[in-house]
Amino acid sequence: MNLYKDYKLICLLVSSEIKRARLKYEQNFVEKAKNNLKILYKYLNYLQLIKVSIKALKKTAKIFKKKS
């Protein structure tokens, strides 16, 4: 039973680390995309193929609105 608990703990740690790394990557990506929208559109087209959303983009959607 102890082995099962260790396995579950490691699974939780790995999945949380993957989520954290993905979010960090996407935040860096959004910062780069501010200056070069071509990168953003290329990445969005790629994500449409695999049906995944960009969480960092949802959080920082204000930067892509047109400034008056």
C-alpha positions as CSV (number, residue, x, y, z in Angstrom):
1,M,0.0,0.0,0.0
2,N,2.9,2.3,0.7
3,L,4.2,1.9,-2.9
4,Y,0.8,3.0,-4.2
5,K,0.9,6.2,-2.1
6,D,4.4,6.9,-3.4
7,Y,3.2,6.4,-6.9
8,K,0.3,8.7,-6.5
9,L,2.4,11.4,-4.9
10,I,5.0,11.3,-7.7
11,C,2.2,11.4,-10.3
12,L,0.8,14.6,-8.7
13,L,4.2,16.2,-8.5
14,V,5.0,15.4,-12.1
15,S,1.6,16.7,-13.4
16,S,1.8,19.9,-11.4
17,E,5.4,20.5,-12.6
18,I,4.3,19.9,-16.2
19,K,1.4,22.4,-15.8
20,R,3.8,25.0,-14.2
21,A,6.4,24.6,-17.0
22,R,3.7,24.9,-19.7
23,L,2.3,28.1,-18.2
24,K,5.8,29.5,-17.9
25,Y,6.5,28.7,-21.5
26,E,3.3,30.2,-22.7
27,Q,3.8,33.4,-20.6
28,N,7.2,33.8,-22.3
29,F,5.6,33.1,-25.6
30,V,3.0,35.8,-25.1
31,E,5.7,38.3,-24.2
32,K,7.5,37.5,-27.5
33,A,4.3,37.7,-29.5
34,K,3.7,41.3,-28.4
35,N,6.4,42.3,-30.8
36,N,5.9,39.6,-33.5
37,L,2.3,38.5,-34.1
38,K,3.3,36.1,-36.8
39,I,4.7,33.8,-34.1
40,L,1.3,34.0,-32.3
41,Y,-0.7,33.1,-35.4
42,K,1.6,30.2,-36.3
43,Y,1.3,28.8,-32.7
44,L,-2.5,29.2,-32.7
45,N,-2.8,27.4,-36.0
46,Y,-0.7,24.6,-34.6
47,L,-2.9,24.4,-31.5
48,Q,-6.0,24.1,-33.6
49,L,-4.6,20.9,-34.9
50,I,-4.2,19.4,-31.4
51,K,-7.2,21.2,-29.7
52,V,-5.4,22.8,-26.8
53,S,-5.9,26.3,-25.5
54,I,-3.3,28.8,-24.4
55,K,-3.9,29.6,-20.7
56,A,-1.5,32.5,-20.6
57,L,-3.1,34.1,-23.5
58,K,-6.5,34.0,-21.8
59,K,-5.0,35.7,-18.7
60,T,-3.4,38.5,-20.7
61,A,-6.0,39.0,-23.4
62,K,-5.9,42.8,-22.7
63,I,-2.5,43.2,-24.5
64,F,-3.9,42.2,-27.9
65,K,-6.8,44.7,-27.9
66,K,-6.3,47.7,-30.1
67,K,-5.3,50.9,-28.3
68,S,-7.3,54.0,-28.9
